[in-house]
Amino acid sequence: MIARRIEEDIVLGRRHPRERLIEQDLCDLFQTHRGDVRLALFELERKGLIDRIPNRGAMVRGLTPHEVREIYAVREELEVMAVRIIPFPVAPREISRLEELHREHSAAVASGDLLTVFYSNLSFHQTLFGLCGNSCLIETIDQLARKVHGIRFYADASPKSLDRARLDHLRMIKALRGGRRDELISLTRRHLRPSPEAYIKAYEQRFGKGDVAGS
């Protein structure tokens, strides 16, 4: 419960990169003891949402532009690999499931429910890449996606980016139904770009452009 609440705050942009997470403050906020808070922080560290630094405590993970570019470069190749090996034709029930998730995502975009936008988008892509059938590839894609959960807010805060994501999902479904693999690959590459671009812009406005290699 505590981990989920903090995670939601991170993915919705209510907690910012490098923001300290002070145990006593969290105990007071959630009216609990340090043991529960520490378990939550360990879980968030495992997901890649926070860093625990010896003698300094925990803070929201602040990926540098360099780290973000590295992660997304690998994500792009792995996700393209996944859609490249999806067996065609895709079963109608799988298409129907993606359409259901698309409707959920679109409704959340229309209502401004950013938390549902985040999780329905996550489910859409997990379902899409799950069609490739390679469990190792699916797991690796999911692990890398978790590392950047905290940066998606920067694109999701833009109505233009949200509408583009919604349309991309629809086009991906149509490409799957029509067996147009090259189009699906192109959409997969394009779909990844808004989040790192928005995050890097916000990061450099806040911290400057000097911290690009990470330390």
C-alpha positions in Angstrom: 0.0 0.0 0.0 2.7 2.5 1.0 4.9 1.5 -2.0 2.0 1.8 -4.4 1.1 5.3 -3.1 4.6 6.6 -3.4 4.9 5.0 -6.9 1.7 6.8 -7.9 3.2 10.1 -6.7 6.3 9.5 -8.8 4.5 8.5 -12.0 2.1 11.4 -11.7 4.9 13.9 -11.1 4.0 14.8 -7.5 7.5 13.7 -6.5 10.4 15.0 -8.6 13.8 13.5 -9.6 16.3 13.7 -6.7 13.6 14.5 -4.2 14.5 13.0 -0.8 12.2 10.5 0.8 12.7 10.9 4.5 11.6 7.9 6.5 10.1 9.9 9.4 8.1 12.1 7.1 6.7 9.0 5.4 5.9 7.4 8.7 3.9 10.5 9.7 2.2 10.7 6.3 1.1 7.1 6.3 0.7 6.8 10.1 2.9 3.8 10.3 6.3 2.7 11.7 9.7 2.6 10.0 9.6 -1.1 9.3 6.7 -0.7 6.9 8.3 2.4 5.3 11.6 0.6 4.8 9.9 -2.4 3.1 8.2 0.0 0.8 11.4 1.8 -0.1 13.1 -1.5 -0.8 10.3 -2.4 -3.2 10.5 0.9 -4.9 14.3 0.5 -5.3 13.8 -2.9 -6.8 11.5 -1.4 -9.4 14.1 1.3 -10.2 12.0 4.2 -9.1 14.2 5.3 -6.2 17.9 5.2 -5.2 19.0 4.3 -1.6 22.3 6.0 -0.9 24.4 5.0 2.1 24.3 7.6 4.9 22.0 9.8 2.8 18.8 7.8 2.7 16.4 7.4 -0.2 15.5 9.8 -3.1 13.5 9.6 -6.2 15.7 8.3 -9.0 17.0 11.2 -11.1 18.1 9.7 -14.3 20.5 11.9 -16.2 19.9 12.6 -19.9 22.8 10.3 -20.8 21.2 7.4 -18.8 17.8 8.1 -20.4 19.3 8.0 -23.9 21.1 4.8 -23.1 18.0 3.1 -21.7 15.8 4.2 -24.6 18.3 3.1 -27.2 18.2 -0.4 -25.8 14.4 -0.3 -25.3 13.9 0.6 -28.9 15.9 -2.3 -30.2 14.3 -4.8 -27.9 10.8 -3.7 -28.6 11.4 -3.7 -32.3 12.8 -7.2 -31.9 9.6 -8.2 -30.2 7.2 -6.9 -32.8 9.5 -8.3 -35.5 8.9 -11.9 -34.2 5.2 -11.7 -33.4 3.6 -14.6 -35.3 1.2 -13.4 -38.0 -1.8 -13.6 -38.3 -2.6 -12.5 -34.8 -5.6 -14.2 -33.2 -8.8 -12.2 -33.1 -9.0 -12.6 -29.3 -5.6 -10.9 -28.9 -6.7 -8.0 -31.2 -9.9 -7.7 -29.1 -7.9 -7.5 -25.9 -5.7 -4.7 -27.3 -8.8 -2.9 -28.5 -10.3 -3.1 -25.0 -7.1 -1.6 -23.5 -7.1 1.1 -26.2 -10.6 2.1 -25.3 -9.7 2.2 -21.6 -6.6 4.3 -22.4 -8.6 6.7 -24.7 -11.3 7.2 -22.1 -8.7 8.0 -19.4 -7.0 10.5 -21.8 -10.4 12.2 -22.5 -11.2 12.5 -18.8 -7.7 13.6 -17.7 -7.3 10.5 -15.4 -3.5 10.4 -15.7 -3.1 7.4 -13.3 -5.3 5.2 -15.5 -3.6 6.6 -18.5 -0.3 5.4 -17.1 -1.4 1.9 -16.1 -3.6 1.3 -19.2 -0.7 2.3 -21.4 1.5 -0.1 -19.5 -1.0 -2.9 -20.0 -1.4 -2.2 -23.7 2.3 -2.5 -24.3 2.8 -5.6 -22.1 0.0 -7.3 -24.1 1.5 -6.2 -27.4 5.0 -7.4 -26.7 3.7 -10.5 -25.0 2.5 -11.6 -28.4 6.1 -12.3 -29.4 6.1 -15.4 -27.2 9.7 -15.0 -26.1 9.6 -15.0 -22.3 13.2 -13.7 -21.8 12.6 -10.9 -24.2 9.3 -10.0 -22.6 10.8 -9.9 -19.1 13.8 -7.8 -20.2 11.5 -5.2 -21.9 9.4 -5.0 -18.8 12.5 -4.5 -16.6 13.7 -1.6 -18.7 10.3 -0.1 -18.8 10.2 -0.1 -15.0 13.5 1.9 -14.9 11.8 4.8 -16.6 8.3 4.7 -15.0 9.2 8.0 -13.2 9.9 9.9 -16.4 6.6 9.2 -18.3 4.8 12.0 -16.5 6.7 14.6 -18.5 5.1 13.4 -21.7 1.8 12.5 -20.2 1.4 16.0 -18.9 1.1 17.2 -22.5 -2.4 16.8 -24.1 -0.7 16.7 -27.5 1.6 13.8 -26.5 -1.3 11.9 -25.0 -3.4 12.2 -28.1 -0.5 11.1 -30.2 0.0 8.0 -28.0 -3.7 7.2 -28.3 -3.6 7.4 -32.1 -0.4 5.4 -32.2 -2.1 2.6 -30.2 -4.9 2.6 -32.7 -2.5 2.4 -35.7 -0.6 -0.4 -34.0 -3.8 -2.4 -33.7 -4.7 -1.8 -37.4 -1.2 -2.8 -38.4 -1.4 -6.0 -36.4 -4.8 -6.8 -37.9 -3.6 -6.2 -41.4 -0.3 -8.0 -40.9 1.7 -4.9 -41.8 4.9 -5.6 -39.9 7.1 -2.8 -41.3 4.4 -0.3 -40.3 4.2 -1.8 -36.8 8.0 -1.5 -36.4 8.0 2.1 -37.5 5.2 2.9 -35.1 7.1 1.2 -32.3 10.2 3.3 -32.8 8.3 6.5 -33.1 6.1 5.8 -30.1 9.1 5.8 -27.7 10.4 9.2 -28.5 8.1 11.7 -26.7 8.8 10.6 -23.1 12.7 10.8 -23.1 12.5 14.1 -25.1 10.1 15.7 -22.6 12.0 14.4 -19.6 15.4 15.6 -20.9 14.0 19.0 -21.7 12.6 19.3 -18.1 15.8 17.9 -16.5 18.0 20.4 -18.3 15.8 23.3 -17.4 16.0 22.3 -13.8 19.6 21.1 -13.4 21.4 22.5 -16.5 23.0 20.8 -19.4 26.3 19.9 -17.7 25.1 16.6 -16.1 24.8 14.5 -19.1 27.1 11.6 -18.4 25.8 10.6 -14.9 27.8 10.0 -11.8 
